[in-house]
Amino acid sequence: AVARESTDGQDWLTFSVNDTGIGMTPEQLTRLFEVFSQADAATTRKYGGTGLGLALSRRLCRMMGGDVTVESEADRGSTFTIRLPAQVAQEPEETVAAAVPADRLPPGVGTVLVIDDEAAVRDLMQRFLTKEGFRVVTAHGGEEGLRQARELRPDAITLDVMMPGMDGWAVLSALKADPDVADIPVVMLTIVDDKNLGYALGASDYLTKPIDRERLVTTLEKYRRDLPVLIVDDDVEVRQLLRRMLEPEGYPVVEAENGRVALERLREVSPSVILLDLMMPEMDGFDFVAELRRHEVWREIPIIVVTARDLSFDDRERLNGYVQKILQKGAHGRDELLAEVRELVASSVTRRRRKA
């Protein structure tokens, strides 16, 4: 039913929907508008849903000066009512807060830029990702998002598609066409199920709404660059080559010329990944790995062996279970190395988060 009514000199539009379904108890009604909650877990299993719809609907209505209410009786049915002002005042021009310069961002925190025109979604993302240890910056539209990306250079960007003015496809195209920000990973978060187009335009990942929270965190953690990578190699040219690969991607780099020096570095920093040569003076890679595993605080740091040595069966047995990947020097390119680093950084951060 749709009606127009006047209360205290203001006109209202009301939209009411009645059903004769299972209804709800007063106790269930108290949880109905909570985020990621539904009236009954058994109902969720039977009928599906994420528990976001009513919470977002109420927030959107309240943003417009209205509200959503419900009346219900168990085994009798429910009545949902949306009440909105019939005349909307002219919206004041939105004041966009100046972006925080990149050099003033707090150190040691992965930064995510959330671009979405829905204020409720931005609020949910900010609260959720902040709780997971990210620094979150939000933008209400495409043009502001591009400006924030250029000024902040975040670790990753989440991007909606359906936005007024400049939509997500246009934003993604503009990001990938700008050499200053083209390397920033963009994760599409949208109800539009067009992964092929997203990947064709340069998206790094594509998640469709409603978003699985754990999957979102795991995806974003691949692109965190707030923990250093420790390079252990006695060849200074190799260390410089690996540094030149990693630093443009935003990874801090710490170097050590052998295993003994690497152990000293570990007392100063906590790396997300170790890139390890095997043949080094004073303490080689095999002895370094053995020593690493004797210390509980270090033994779970993932290791990628990067070596020119042709490993024998015995060599591999000594490393088996202690290193995550073995790459032959000269046989693997930059992209493969970076892909391995990203995956291991994500697993390292996830493990630390779960232990915290």
C-alpha positions, -999 to 999 in steps of 0.1 A, spaced: 0 0 0 12 35 -8 -2 66 10 6 103 15 0 118 49 7 151 67 22 152 102 33 184 120 31 203 88 53 180 68 41 156 40 52 120 41 50 91 17 45 57 32 51 23 15 38 -7 33 42 -44 25 22 -71 43 29 -108 43 13 -138 59 45 -157 64 62 -171 95 63 -138 114 87 -129 142 88 -128 180 95 -95 199 130 -109 207 137 -116 170 126 -81 161 153 -65 183 180 -81 161 163 -76 127 181 -44 117 216 -54 129 244 -57 103 252 -93 93 223 -106 115 190 -123 107 160 -130 129 168 -168 131 198 -188 120 175 -216 109 157 -192 86 190 -182 71 199 -218 63 164 -224 47 159 -192 28 194 -177 24 205 -141 27 234 -123 43 217 -101 69 227 -68 52 196 -59 32 174 -45 60 203 -27 78 213 -10 45 177 -1 37 172 15 71 204 35 67 195 47 32 160 57 44 174 76 74 199 94 51 169 107 32 152 118 64 129 88 67 129 54 83 119 17 80 97 1 106 83 -34 111 53 -49 130 51 -86 133 34 -115 151 48 -150 152 29 -174 128 7 -145 116 30 -124 94 47 -91 92 42 -55 79 72 -35 67 68 2 63 90 28 46 83 64 55 100 91 35 96 129 32 74 138 2 96 168 -6 133 166 -3 153 197 6 180 207 -19 211 188 -10 240 211 1 272 208 -19 293 181 -4 325 192 12 353 169 3 380 165 29 415 170 17 434 138 12 462 131 37 495 132 19 511 98 14 542 108 35 519 115 65 502 82 65 510 62 97 538 37 91 533 0 94 497 0 82 483 -13 49 462 14 33 430 6 13 411 32 -7 373 24 -8 355 40 -38 317 36 -35 288 61 -39 268 44 -11 276 60 23 263 30 41 287 7 22 316 30 28 309 31 65 306 -7 68 339 -12 48 357 14 69 347 -1 102 352 -37 91 386 -32 75 399 -9 103 391 -37 127 412 -61 105 442 -38 108 440 -17 76 440 21 73 409 29 53 404 61 32 370 65 14 358 83 -17 321 89 -25 326 89 -63 349 83 -93 365 117 -96 373 119 -59 386 84 -60 410 92 -88 423 122 -69 427 102 -37 445 74 -55 470 99 -70 477 117 -38 478 87 -14 490 58 -36 473 32 -14 483 -4 -12 450 -14 -28 417 1 -41 382 -14 -38 359 -1 -65 321 -3 -71 308 -3 -106 273 13 -104 280 49 -95 265 81 -108 286 104 -130 318 85 -135 311 48 -131 335 21 -119 345 10 -154 356 46 -163 375 49 -130 393 16 -136 402 26 -172 415 59 -159 436 43 -132 452 19 -156 459 46 -181 478 67 -156 514 55 -151 516 71 -117 488 48 -103 485 20 -129 504 -4 -106 480 -1 -77 459 -33 -74 422 -27 -79 396 -51 -64 361 -47 -79 333 -51 -53 300 -49 -71 267 -65 -78 275 -64 -115 287 -100 -124 310 -92 -154 344 -105 -143 357 -108 -179 353 -71 -185 368 -63 -151 399 -83 -157 402 -71 -193 403 -35 -180 430 -43 -155 413 -54 -122 434 -75 -100 405 -93 -83 367 -93 -88 343 -100 -59 305 -98 -63 282 -85 -37 272 -97 -11 309 -99 -2 323 -127 19 342 -109 46 370 -135 51 375 -137 13 377 -99 11 404 -97 39 424 -125 23 423 -108 -11 434 -74 3 462 -89 24 479 -101 -8 486 -64 -16 498 -53 18 532 -37 16 538 -26 52 560 -55 63 596 -57 49 611 -84 27 644 -98 39 669 -105 10 697 -129 21 724 -133 -6 762 -127 -6 761 -113 -42 755 -76 -40 744 -74 -76 717 -100 -69 705 -81 -38 703 -49 -58 684 -66 -86 658 -80 -62 655 -47 -45 648 -30 -78 620 -55 -84 604 -51 -50 607 -15 -41 587 -1 -71 559 -24 -59 560 -7 -25 577 -34 -5 603 -23 21 636 -42 16 661 -53 42 694 -69 31 719 -94 46 750 -108 30 749 -142 47 729 -162 72 747 -149 103 739 -113 93 704 -123 85 699 -136 120 710 -102 133 685 -85 110 657 -107 124 664 -93 159 657 -58 145 628 -64 120 600 -89 115 598 -96 77 568 -109 59 589 -130 35 626 -141 32 643 -144 -2 672 -168 5 703 -178 -14 719 -211 -4 756 -208 -12 771 -181 11 802 -177 33 801 -178 72 766 -193 73 750 -208 42 713 -210 35 709 -246 48 723 -237 82 703 -205 83 671 -224 77 680 -249 104 687 -221 129 656 -202 120 634 -232 128 649 -234 163 632 -201 172 595 -202 177 591 -165 168 609 -170 134 600 -205 123 568 -195 106 583 -167 84 578 -180 48 610 -185 27 615 -184 -10 648 -199 -20 664 -181 -50 695 -200 -60 718 -209 -89 726 -242 -74 713 -274 -90 697 -290 -60 703 -327 -54 677 -350 -38 695 -346 -5 695 -308 -8 657 -308 -13 653 -332 16 671 -308 39 648 -280 28 616 -300 26 589 -286 49 609 -256 58 607 -234 26 576 -226 6 592 -222 -29 624 -228 -47 632 -206 -77 662 -211 -100 682 -179 -106 677 -168 -143 649 -193 -149 620 -172 -134 609 -137 -143 600 -107 -123 562 -114 -125 565 -149 -111 587 -137 -82 563 -109 -73 533 -133 -75 550 -156 -51 559 -127 -27 523 -114 -28 508 -148 -19 533 -154 9 528 -119 23 491 -125 24 495 -158 43 520 -142 66 497 -113 75 467 -137 79 487 -159 103 498 -129 124 462 -115 124 448 -148 137 474 -150 164 468 -114 176 
